Amino acid sequence: MLADLRAAWQLRGQSIGLRRLTIVTALILLAGVTDGVGLILLVPLLNSLGAPTPDVTGIAGWLFALLPTTLTGLLLIFLAVAVLRAIVALLHENIVARLRFDFAVDLKVRTYAAIANAAWSYLRRKRAADFHALFTNELDRIEQGTHLLLEVPSRVVIFLAHVVIALVIAPAFSALAIALGLCLAWGLRRRLLESRRLGDIVSEAGTRVSREIIEFLQALKLTKAYGAEARHVRAFADAVQQAETAGLASSRLLAKTRLILEITTAVVLAGLLWLAATWIGLPLASLLVLIFVFQRLMPMFQDIQDLAQQFVHYSSAFRIVAATIADCEAAADRTARALPGTLRFDEELRLEHVDFGYDAAADDVLRGIDLALPAGSLTVLSGVSGAGKSTLLDLVGGLIVPTAGRILVDGVELTAERAPAWRRSVGYMAQEAFLFHDSIRANLAWADPAASDERMLDVLRLAGLGDLVRGLPQGLNTVVGDRGANLSGGERQRLALARTLLRSPRLILLDEPASALDARNEDLILDTIAGLRGKTTLLLVTHRPSAIAGADRYLTLVDGRLAAGDPSPAR
C-alpha cells in the first residue's frame, strides 16, 4: 500500500502543487479547529442552562474563563463558529472538487502524451488494448481513488478534533476509548489487504475486457466469416465476470466491515458511557457532551475505515498508470534538442554498415546494410516474408535507430535530435491504408491541415482519383466510412497515397502498398507510384518487382543482407 501511495504522489503533477496542497491542508485544519471549538462550547452552554459545572483545569479551564457567562453571549459565539465552519466546509469542498478535476485532466493528458512521445521501437512491442484499458478503466479508478485520498485527511482531522475534546472532558476515560479503537483498527487491517488484492484483480480483469473489445472490433469481418461470434462472446463474458466477481466481493467485504464496526463500536460506546456515568461520576454537562462527541465519533471511525478500504481497492490503478508513464517516458524519443521543421534532402540518403536487432539476446534482423538512395530515384526492394524489409523502412524513415553503423542525409548523420525533423520530411504508406470515418477532405487534411481544396484535388489527380472525386455528388465532403469501407481496396490505397503526397515529402516509403489488391488494381497503383519517379525519392517494397518498370535499382533482402535484385520474373 505504501508503494501505491508513493505512486499517487508521483502522479500529482503540476495540478496538485505545494500551494494548493497548503491551502487544502489549512482548510482541513481550520475545519477541525472550528468543529472542536463548537463542541467545547456545548459545555458552558449546558452550564448556563442549569447543568452542574464541571471541574475543568488546564487549557480547557483557560478557554472557559475567556468565554462570556451569559446564554446570549455564548449563543452568539456558537453561531459565529457554526457560520465559520460552514464557510470553511464550502471552500474546502470547492477547492477539492477543482483539484480533483484538474488532476484528472492533467493525468489523462500526461498519459496520452507519454504514449504519443514514446519511441516506435518501444510501442511496437506493446498491445494497443492495454493502453486503451488505461483510459477506459484505470484512469477512472484513479479519479475515484483521488476523491477518497483527498477526503480521508479531512475526516481524520475532524475525528481528531473530537478525540481532543473527549480528552479535555475526561482524559482517562477517553484514553481507554482510544486504546480500544486502535485495537479494533489493528484487527481490521487484513481487510485492507484483501480489498487491495481484489482491486488488483479488477485492474487485471479490466485489461482483459479491453483486449477482448479491441480485438473483436478489429476482427469483425473475420469473426463473421469464420462464424466465431460465440467464441468472442464467451471470452468477453469470462473477462467481465472476473471483473464483476472481484467488484462484488469487494462490496461484500465492505458491507461486512461496516457491520462489524457498527456492532463493535455500539457495544464499546455503551460500556464506556456506563462506566463514565456510574463509576467515574462525570457531571451532567460533561457527560452529555461526551455522549454527543462519541455518538459522532462512531460513524466517523466507520467512515474513515470505509474510505481507507475503498481507496486501497482503487490504489492499484495509481501504480499501474505511474509505471506506464515512467516506461513510456524512459522510452521517449529524445526531442529536447530536436530540430524544428523538416530536413533538406537534395543529394543522397546513405546507410553505412548498418546493423539492427530488436533483442540483444537474438540475432540481428539486419546486418551490414550499405545502401545509397539518390534524391529523385526509385528503388525497388523485395524479399521473402520476415527478411527485414519493413525494419529497413523503419530505419530509413527514422522510426528506429541502428544498433551499429550510421545513416546520413546529404552527408549529415541522422541523430536522435534530427530524427523528428526527418520523420516530418518522409511520407509513409503501409500495406493496409488506415482511413478515418470522415470525409475525403478530413482524411487528406490529417497530413496537412492548411492544404487548400486545389492542392487536395491536385494530389488526388496524381494518385489517380481526380476524376472519381469530381464525379461524387459531395466531392471532397464525401464520407469514406469506417476505415474507408465505402471505397474499394484500390480507392483506399490511392487515397492513402494522395494523403502521403499532400505532405510534399522528400522521401516516400511504400511497404507493399498493393499486395492486398487484385492483379488489376495492383498494376494500377504500382504504375501510379512508378509515375512519381523524378518528382520525389521513392523506396518501394513489393513482392512483384517485375511490376515496376524503369526503377533505378532493384534490391533483394536475403537473411538480413542486401543483394542485387532481379525484376525479370514474369508478371
C-alpha positions as CSV (number, residue, x, y, z in Angstrom):
1,M,0.0,0.0,0.0
2,L,2.9,2.3,0.6
3,A,4.1,1.7,-2.9
4,D,0.6,2.8,-4.2
5,L,0.7,6.0,-2.1
6,R,4.2,6.8,-3.5
7,A,2.8,6.2,-7.0
8,A,-0.1,8.6,-6.2
9,W,2.4,11.2,-5.0
10,Q,4.5,10.8,-8.2
11,L,1.4,11.3,-10.3
12,R,0.3,14.5,-8.6
13,G,2.0,16.6,-11.3
14,Q,1.6,20.4,-11.5
15,S,-2.2,20.2,-10.9
16,I,-1.6,19.4,-7.2
17,G,1.2,21.8,-6.4
18,L,2.6,22.8,-3.0
19,R,0.5,25.9,-2.9
20,R,-2.8,24.1,-3.5
21,L,-1.9,21.4,-1.0
22,T,-1.1,24.1,1.6
23,I,-4.5,25.7,1.1
24,V,-6.3,22.4,1.3
25,T,-4.3,21.5,4.5
26,A,-5.1,24.9,6.1
27,L,-8.8,24.5,5.4
28,I,-8.8,21.0,6.8
29,L,-7.1,22.2,10.0
30,L,-9.4,25.1,10.2
31,A,-12.4,22.8,9.8
32,G,-11.1,20.7,12.7
33,V,-10.5,23.7,14.9
34,T,-13.9,25.2,14.3
35,D,-15.6,21.8,14.8
36,G,-13.7,21.3,18.1
37,V,-14.5,24.8,19.3
38,G,-18.2,24.3,18.5
39,L,-18.2,21.1,20.6
40,I,-16.4,22.5,23.6
41,L,-18.8,25.4,23.6
42,L,-21.6,22.9,24.4
43,V,-20.2,22.5,28.0
44,P,-20.7,26.2,29.0
45,L,-24.0,26.4,27.1
46,L,-25.3,23.4,29.1
47,N,-23.9,25.0,32.3
48,S,-25.8,28.3,31.5
49,L,-29.0,26.2,31.2
50,G,-28.5,24.8,34.8
51,A,-26.4,21.8,34.4
52,P,-23.7,21.2,37.1
53,T,-20.4,23.0,36.3
54,P,-17.6,20.5,35.8
55,D,-14.2,20.9,37.4
56,V,-12.1,21.8,34.4
57,T,-8.4,22.8,34.5
58,G,-5.6,23.3,32.1
59,I,-6.3,24.6,28.6
60,A,-10.0,23.9,28.8
61,G,-10.2,25.9,32.0
62,W,-8.3,28.8,30.5
63,L,-10.6,28.7,27.5
64,F,-13.8,28.6,29.5
65,A,-12.5,31.6,31.6
66,L,-12.4,33.7,28.4
67,L,-15.9,32.9,27.4
68,P,-18.9,35.1,28.4
69,T,-21.1,33.7,31.1
70,T,-24.5,34.8,29.7
71,L,-26.5,32.5,27.4
72,T,-26.8,35.2,24.8
73,G,-23.1,35.8,24.6
74,L,-22.4,32.0,24.4
75,L,-25.0,31.5,21.6
76,L,-23.6,34.4,19.6
77,I,-20.1,32.8,19.8
78,F,-21.6,29.4,19.0
79,L,-23.4,30.9,16.0
80,A,-20.3,32.6,14.7
81,V,-18.3,29.4,15.0
82,A,-21.0,27.5,13.2
83,V,-21.1,30.0,10.3
84,L,-17.3,30.0,10.0
85,R,-17.4,26.2,10.0
86,A,-19.9,26.2,7.1
87,I,-17.9,28.7,5.1
88,V,-14.7,26.6,5.6
89,A,-16.6,23.5,4.6
90,L,-17.8,25.2,1.4
91,L,-14.3,26.5,0.5
92,H,-12.8,23.1,1.2
93,E,-15.4,21.3,-0.9
94,N,-15.0,23.7,-3.9
95,I,-11.2,23.7,-3.9
96,V,-11.0,19.9,-3.5
97,A,-13.5,19.4,-6.4
98,R,-11.5,21.7,-8.6
99,L,-8.3,20.0,-7.6
100,R,-9.8,16.6,-8.5
101,F,-10.9,17.9,-11.9
102,D,-7.6,19.4,-12.7
103,F,-5.7,16.3,-11.6
104,A,-7.9,14.0,-13.7
105,V,-7.5,16.2,-16.8
106,D,-3.7,16.6,-16.2
107,L,-3.2,12.9,-15.7
108,K,-5.1,11.9,-18.8
109,V,-3.1,14.4,-20.9
110,R,0.2,13.3,-19.3
111,T,-0.6,9.6,-20.0
112,Y,-1.7,10.3,-23.6
113,A,1.4,12.5,-24.2
114,A,3.7,9.9,-22.7
115,I,2.4,7.2,-25.0
116,A,2.4,9.5,-28.0
117,N,6.0,10.6,-27.4
118,A,7.4,7.1,-26.8
119,A,9.7,5.7,-29.4
120,W,8.3,3.4,-32.1
121,S,10.8,0.6,-31.0
122,Y,9.0,0.6,-27.6
123,L,5.4,1.0,-28.9
124,R,5.6,-1.8,-31.4
125,R,6.2,-4.3,-28.5
126,K,3.1,-3.2,-26.6
127,R,-0.6,-4.1,-27.0
128,A,-2.8,-1.2,-28.1
129,A,-5.6,-2.7,-26.0
130,D,-3.5,-2.3,-22.8
131,F,-3.2,1.4,-23.5
132,H,-6.9,1.5,-24.2
133,A,-7.5,-0.1,-20.8
134,L,-5.7,2.8,-19.0
135,F,-8.2,5.3,-20.4
136,T,-11.3,3.2,-20.1
137,N,-10.6,1.7,-16.7
138,E,-7.5,2.7,-14.7
139,L,-7.8,6.5,-15.1
140,D,-11.4,6.4,-14.0
141,R,-10.4,4.3,-11.0
142,I,-7.7,6.8,-10.2
143,E,-10.2,9.6,-10.2
144,Q,-12.3,7.7,-7.7
145,G,-9.2,7.0,-5.6
146,T,-8.2,10.6,-5.7
147,H,-11.5,11.7,-4.3
148,L,-11.1,9.2,-1.4
149,L,-7.5,10.2,-0.9
150,L,-8.5,13.9,-0.6
151,E,-11.4,13.1,1.6
152,V,-9.6,10.9,4.2
153,P,-7.4,13.7,5.7
154,S,-10.4,16.0,6.4
155,R,-12.3,13.1,8.0
156,V,-9.2,12.3,10.1
157,V,-8.7,15.9,11.3
158,I,-12.4,16.2,12.3
159,F,-12.1,12.9,14.0
160,L,-9.0,14.0,15.9
161,A,-10.8,17.2,16.9
162,H,-13.5,15.2,18.5
163,V,-10.9,13.0,20.2
164,V,-9.2,16.1,21.7
165,I,-12.5,17.4,23.1
166,A,-13.1,14.0,24.6
167,L,-9.6,14.0,26.2
168,V,-10.2,17.5,27.6
169,I,-13.5,16.5,29.2
170,A,-12.5,13.1,30.5
171,P,-8.8,12.2,29.9
172,A,-8.6,8.7,31.4
173,F,-12.0,7.7,30.1
174,S,-11.2,8.9,26.6
175,A,-7.7,7.3,26.6
176,L,-9.3,4.0,27.3
177,A,-11.7,4.5,24.4
178,I,-8.9,5.5,22.1
179,A,-6.9,2.4,23.0
180,L,-9.9,0.2,22.3
181,G,-10.4,1.9,19.0
182,L,-6.8,1.4,18.0
183,C,-7.1,-2.3,18.8
184,L,-10.2,-2.5,16.6
185,A,-8.4,-0.8,13.7
186,W,-5.5,-3.2,14.1
187,G,-7.9,-6.1,13.9
188,L,-9.3,-4.9,10.7
189,R,-6.0,-4.4,8.9
190,R,-6.3,-7.7,7.0
191,R,-9.5,-6.4,5.4
192,L,-7.5,-3.6,3.8
193,L,-5.0,-6.1,2.3
194,E,-7.9,-8.2,1.0
195,S,-9.5,-5.1,-0.5
196,R,-6.2,-4.3,-2.3
197,R,-6.0,-7.8,-3.6
198,L,-9.5,-7.6,-5.1
199,G,-8.6,-4.2,-6.6
200,D,-5.6,-5.8,-8.4
201,I,-8.0,-8.4,-9.8
202,V,-10.4,-5.7,-11.0
203,S,-7.5,-4.0,-12.8
204,E,-6.3,-7.2,-14.4
205,A,-9.8,-8.1,-15.5
206,G,-10.4,-4.6,-16.9
207,T,-7.4,-5.0,-19.1
208,R,-8.7,-8.4,-20.3
209,V,-12.1,-6.8,-21.1
210,S,-10.4,-4.0,-23.1
211,R,-8.3,-6.6,-25.0
212,E,-11.4,-8.6,-25.9
213,I,-13.3,-5.5,-27.1
214,I,-10.4,-4.1,-29.2
215,E,-9.5,-7.4,-30.8
216,F,-13.2,-8.2,-31.5
217,L,-13.8,-4.9,-33.2
218,Q,-10.6,-5.2,-35.2
219,A,-11.6,-8.6,-36.5
220,L,-15.3,-8.1,-37.0
221,K,-15.3,-9.2,-40.6
222,L,-13.1,-12.2,-40.0
223,T,-15.3,-13.1,-37.0
224,K,-18.4,-13.1,-39.1
225,A,-16.6,-15.0,-41.9
226,Y,-15.4,-17.8,-39.5
227,G,-18.7,-17.9,-37.5
228,A,-16.6,-17.2,-34.4
229,E,-19.1,-14.9,-32.7
230,A,-19.9,-17.2,-29.8
231,R,-16.2,-17.7,-29.1
232,H,-15.7,-13.9,-28.8
233,V,-18.8,-13.6,-26.6
234,R,-17.6,-16.3,-24.3
235,A,-14.2,-14.8,-23.9
236,F,-15.7,-11.3,-23.2
237,A,-18.2,-12.8,-20.8
238,D,-15.4,-14.5,-18.8
239,A,-13.4,-11.3,-18.6
240,V,-16.5,-9.3,-17.5
241,Q,-17.4,-12.0,-15.0
242,Q,-14.0,-11.9,-13.4
243,A,-14.2,-8.1,-13.0
244,E,-17.7,-8.2,-11.6
245,T,-16.9,-11.1,-9.3
246,A,-14.0,-9.1,-7.8
247,G,-16.1,-6.0,-7.5
248,L,-18.9,-7.9,-5.8
249,A,-16.5,-9.5,-3.4
250,S,-15.1,-6.0,-2.6
251,S,-18.6,-4.7,-1.9
252,R,-19.5,-7.6,0.3
253,L,-16.2,-7.2,2.2
254,L,-17.0,-3.5,2.7
255,A,-20.5,-4.3,3.9
256,K,-19.2,-7.0,6.4
257,T,-16.7,-4.5,7.7
258,R,-19.4,-1.9,8.3
259,L,-21.5,-4.4,10.2
260,I,-18.6,-5.4,12.4
261,L,-17.8,-1.8,13.1
262,E,-21.3,-0.8,13.9
263,I,-21.9,-3.6,16.3
264,T,-18.5,-3.4,18.0
265,T,-18.5,0.4,18.4
266,A,-22.0,0.4,19.7
267,V,-21.1,-2.2,22.4
268,V,-17.9,-0.3,23.3
269,L,-19.7,3.0,23.5
270,A,-22.5,1.7,25.6
271,G,-20.0,0.1,28.0
272,L,-17.8,3.2,28.2
273,L,-20.7,5.6,28.9
274,W,-22.0,3.3,31.6
275,L,-18.6,3.4,33.2
276,A,-18.5,7.2,32.9
277,A,-21.9,7.6,34.5
278,T,-21.7,5.0,37.2
279,W,-18.1,4.7,38.2
280,I,-16.4,7.9,37.2
281,G,-19.4,10.1,38.0
282,L,-18.9,12.8,35.4
283,P,-21.0,16.0,35.8
284,L,-24.2,16.1,33.7
285,A,-22.9,18.7,31.2
286,S,-19.7,16.8,30.6
287,L,-21.5,13.5,30.3
288,L,-24.0,14.9,27.8
289,V,-21.2,16.5,25.7
290,L,-19.2,13.2,25.9
291,I,-22.2,11.3,24.7
292,F,-22.6,13.7,21.8
293,V,-18.9,13.5,21.0
294,F,-18.8,9.7,21.0
295,Q,-22.1,9.5,19.1
296,R,-20.4,11.5,16.3
297,L,-17.1,9.6,16.6
298,M,-18.7,6.2,15.9
299,P,-19.8,7.0,12.3
300,M,-16.6,9.0,11.7
301,F,-14.5,6.0,12.6
302,Q,-16.6,3.8,10.4
303,D,-16.3,6.3,7.5
304,I,-12.5,6.5,7.8
305,Q,-12.3,2.7,7.7
306,D,-14.7,2.7,4.8
307,L,-12.8,5.3,2.8
308,A,-9.5,3.7,3.5
309,Q,-10.8,0.3,2.4
310,Q,-12.2,1.8,-0.8
311,F,-9.0,3.7,-1.5
312,V,-6.8,0.6,-1.3
313,H,-9.3,-1.1,-3.7
314,Y,-8.6,1.6,-6.3
315,S,-4.9,2.1,-5.3
316,S,-3.5,-0.4,-7.9
317,A,-4.6,2.0,-10.6
318,F,-2.1,4.6,-9.3
319,R,0.7,2.0,-9.5
320,I,-0.2,0.8,-13.0
321,V,-0.6,4.3,-14.6
322,A,2.6,5.6,-12.9
323,A,4.5,2.6,-14.2
324,T,3.2,3.0,-17.7
325,I,4.0,6.7,-17.8
326,A,7.5,6.0,-16.4
327,D,8.1,3.3,-19.0
328,C,6.9,5.5,-21.9
329,E,8.9,8.5,-20.7
330,A,12.0,6.3,-20.3
331,A,11.5,5.1,-23.9
332,A,10.6,8.6,-25.3
333,D,12.2,10.0,-28.4
334,R,14.9,12.4,-27.4
335,T,13.2,15.6,-28.6
336,A,14.5,18.1,-26.1
337,R,17.0,19.4,-28.7
338,A,15.0,18.3,-31.7
339,L,15.3,20.4,-34.8
340,P,12.1,22.3,-35.9
341,G,10.5,21.9,-39.3
342,T,11.8,19.4,-41.9
343,L,15.2,18.4,-43.2
344,R,16.6,19.1,-46.6
345,F,17.2,16.1,-48.8
346,D,18.7,17.3,-52.1
347,E,21.5,14.8,-52.8
348,E,21.6,11.4,-51.2
349,L,20.4,9.2,-48.3
350,R,23.1,6.7,-47.3
351,L,23.2,3.8,-44.9
352,E,26.7,2.7,-43.9
353,H,27.4,-0.7,-42.4
354,V,24.1,-0.6,-40.6
355,D,23.1,-3.4,-38.2
356,F,19.8,-3.7,-36.3
357,G,18.3,-6.1,-33.8
358,Y,15.1,-5.8,-31.7
359,D,16.5,-8.0,-28.9
360,A,20.1,-8.1,-27.6
361,A,19.7,-11.8,-26.9
362,A,18.7,-12.6,-30.5
363,D,20.5,-12.3,-33.9
364,D,20.3,-9.0,-35.7
365,V,17.4,-8.6,-38.2
366,L,19.7,-6.6,-40.5
367,R,23.4,-7.0,-40.9
368,G,26.0,-4.9,-42.8
369,I,23.5,-2.8,-44.8
370,D,25.1,-0.4,-47.2
371,L,22.6,1.5,-49.3
372,A,22.5,4.7,-51.2
373,L,19.3,6.4,-52.3
374,P,20.0,9.4,-54.6
375,A,17.4,12.2,-54.5
376,G,14.7,11.7,-57.0
377,S,15.4,8.0,-57.5
378,L,13.1,5.0,-57.4
379,T,14.4,1.9,-55.6
380,V,12.5,-1.4,-55.5
381,L,13.1,-3.8,-52.6
382,S,11.9,-7.4,-52.4
383,G,12.5,-10.4,-50.3
384,V,10.7,-13.3,-48.5
385,S,8.5,-12.6,-45.6
386,G,10.5,-11.9,-42.4
387,A,13.6,-10.9,-44.3
388,G,13.6,-7.4,-42.6
389,K,12.1,-5.3,-45.3
390,S,9.7,-3.4,-43.0
391,T,12.5,-3.0,-40.5
392,L,14.7,-1.4,-43.2
393,L,11.9,1.1,-44.0
394,D,11.6,2.0,-40.3
395,L,15.4,2.7,-40.2
396,V,15.3,4.8,-43.3
397,G,12.2,6.7,-42.0
398,G,13.9,7.5,-38.7
399,L,11.4,5.5,-36.6
400,I,14.2,3.3,-35.1
401,V,17.9,3.8,-34.8
402,P,20.7,1.4,-35.9
403,T,22.4,-0.8,-33.3
404,A,25.6,-0.3,-35.4
405,G,26.6,1.9,-38.3
406,R,25.0,5.2,-39.3
407,I,22.5,6.8,-41.6
408,L,23.5,10.0,-43.5
409,V,21.1,12.5,-45.1
410,D,23.0,14.8,-47.5
411,G,26.2,13.8,-45.7
412,V,24.9,14.7,-42.2
413,E,24.3,11.8,-39.7
414,L,20.7,11.2,-38.7
415,T,21.0,11.6,-34.9
416,A,18.2,11.3,-32.3
417,E,17.9,15.1,-32.3
418,R,17.5,15.2,-36.1
419,A,15.1,12.2,-36.4
420,P,11.8,14.0,-35.6
421,A,12.5,16.6,-38.3
422,W,13.5,13.9,-40.7
423,R,10.2,12.0,-40.0
424,R,8.3,15.2,-40.9
425,S,10.2,15.1,-44.2
426,V,9.2,11.5,-45.0
427,G,5.9,10.0,-46.3
428,Y,4.9,6.5,-45.4
429,M,2.3,4.2,-46.9
430,A,1.6,0.8,-45.5
431,Q,0.1,-2.3,-46.9
432,E,-3.3,-1.6,-45.4
433,A,-4.4,2.0,-45.7
434,F,-5.8,3.5,-42.5
435,L,-8.6,5.9,-43.1
436,F,-10.7,7.8,-40.6
437,H,-14.5,7.6,-40.6
438,D,-14.7,11.1,-42.0
439,S,-14.8,13.0,-45.3
440,I,-12.1,12.7,-48.1
441,R,-11.1,16.3,-47.2
442,A,-10.7,15.5,-43.5
443,N,-8.6,12.4,-44.3
444,L,-6.3,14.4,-46.5
445,A,-6.1,17.3,-44.1
446,W,-4.7,15.0,-41.5
447,A,-1.4,15.2,-43.4
448,D,-1.6,19.0,-43.9
449,P,-4.4,20.9,-42.1
450,A,-3.6,24.1,-44.1
451,A,-3.9,22.5,-47.5
452,S,-6.3,24.2,-49.9
453,D,-9.0,22.4,-51.9
454,E,-7.0,23.0,-55.1
455,R,-3.9,21.4,-53.6
456,M,-6.0,18.4,-52.4
457,L,-7.5,17.9,-55.9
458,D,-4.0,18.1,-57.4
459,V,-2.7,15.2,-55.3
460,L,-5.8,13.2,-55.9
461,R,-5.2,13.6,-59.6
462,L,-1.6,12.4,-59.1
463,A,-2.9,9.4,-57.2
464,G,-5.4,8.6,-59.9
465,L,-8.5,9.7,-58.0
466,G,-9.2,13.1,-59.6
467,D,-12.0,12.0,-61.9
468,L,-13.6,9.8,-59.2
469,V,-13.8,12.6,-56.6
470,R,-15.1,15.2,-59.1
471,G,-17.8,12.8,-60.1
472,L,-19.0,12.3,-56.5
473,P,-22.1,14.4,-55.5
474,Q,-20.4,15.7,-52.4
475,G,-16.9,15.8,-53.8
476,L,-14.3,16.3,-51.1
477,N,-17.0,16.2,-48.5
478,T,-17.9,12.5,-49.3
479,V,-17.6,10.3,-46.1
480,V,-15.4,7.3,-46.7
481,G,-16.9,5.2,-43.9
482,D,-15.2,3.3,-41.1
483,R,-11.6,2.5,-42.3
484,G,-12.7,3.6,-45.7
485,A,-15.4,0.9,-46.0
486,N,-17.3,2.9,-48.6
487,L,-14.4,2.8,-51.0
488,S,-12.9,-0.2,-52.9
489,G,-9.5,-1.5,-52.0
490,G,-7.8,0.3,-54.8
491,E,-9.5,3.5,-54.0
492,R,-8.5,3.3,-50.4
493,Q,-4.8,2.8,-51.3
494,R,-5.0,5.7,-53.8
495,L,-6.5,8.0,-51.2
496,A,-3.7,7.0,-48.8
497,L,-1.2,7.7,-51.5
498,A,-2.8,11.1,-52.1
499,R,-2.6,11.9,-48.3
500,T,1.1,10.9,-48.4
501,L,1.8,13.2,-51.4
502,L,0.0,16.1,-49.7
503,R,2.9,16.4,-47.3
504,S,5.3,17.1,-50.2
505,P,7.7,14.6,-48.7
506,R,11.4,14.4,-49.7
507,L,11.2,10.6,-49.4
508,I,8.2,8.2,-49.8
509,L,8.4,4.8,-48.2
510,L,5.9,2.3,-49.6
511,D,5.6,-1.0,-47.7
512,E,3.8,-3.4,-50.2
513,P,1.1,-0.9,-50.8
514,A,-0.7,-3.0,-53.4
515,S,-0.2,-6.6,-52.2
516,A,-3.8,-6.8,-50.7
517,L,-5.3,-5.8,-54.1
518,D,-6.3,-7.8,-57.1
519,A,-3.9,-8.0,-60.0
520,R,-5.6,-5.2,-62.0
521,N,-5.7,-2.7,-59.1
522,E,-2.2,-3.7,-58.1
523,D,-0.9,-2.9,-61.5
524,L,-2.7,0.4,-61.5
525,I,-1.4,1.5,-58.1
526,L,2.1,0.4,-58.9
527,D,2.0,2.2,-62.3
528,T,0.9,5.3,-60.4
529,I,3.8,5.0,-58.0
530,A,6.2,4.5,-60.9
531,G,4.9,7.7,-62.4
532,L,6.1,9.6,-59.4
533,R,9.7,8.8,-60.3
534,G,11.7,12.0,-60.5
535,K,9.1,14.1,-58.6
536,T,10.3,12.7,-55.2
537,T,12.5,9.9,-53.9
538,L,10.8,6.5,-53.5
539,L,11.7,3.3,-51.8
540,L,9.1,0.7,-52.7
541,V,8.8,-2.8,-51.0
542,T,6.9,-5.2,-53.2
543,H,6.7,-8.9,-53.8
544,R,6.4,-8.3,-57.5
545,P,9.5,-6.2,-58.5
546,S,8.7,-7.0,-62.2
547,A,5.6,-4.9,-62.0
548,I,7.7,-1.8,-61.7
549,A,9.3,-0.8,-65.0
550,G,12.2,1.6,-65.1
551,A,13.3,1.7,-61.5
552,D,16.8,3.0,-60.8
553,R,17.7,0.0,-58.7
554,Y,16.3,-3.4,-57.8
555,L,17.4,-4.9,-54.4
556,T,16.6,-8.1,-52.5
557,L,17.0,-8.7,-48.8
558,V,18.3,-12.2,-48.0
559,D,18.9,-13.2,-44.4
560,G,19.2,-9.6,-43.3
561,R,21.7,-8.6,-46.1
562,L,21.2,-6.7,-49.3
563,A,21.8,-8.2,-52.7
564,A,21.2,-7.0,-56.2
565,G,17.6,-7.8,-57.2
566,D,16.2,-9.2,-60.4
567,P,13.0,-7.7,-61.9
568,S,12.8,-10.2,-64.7
569,P,10.2,-12.8,-63.3
570,A,7.0,-12.9,-65.3
571,R,4.1,-10.8,-64.2
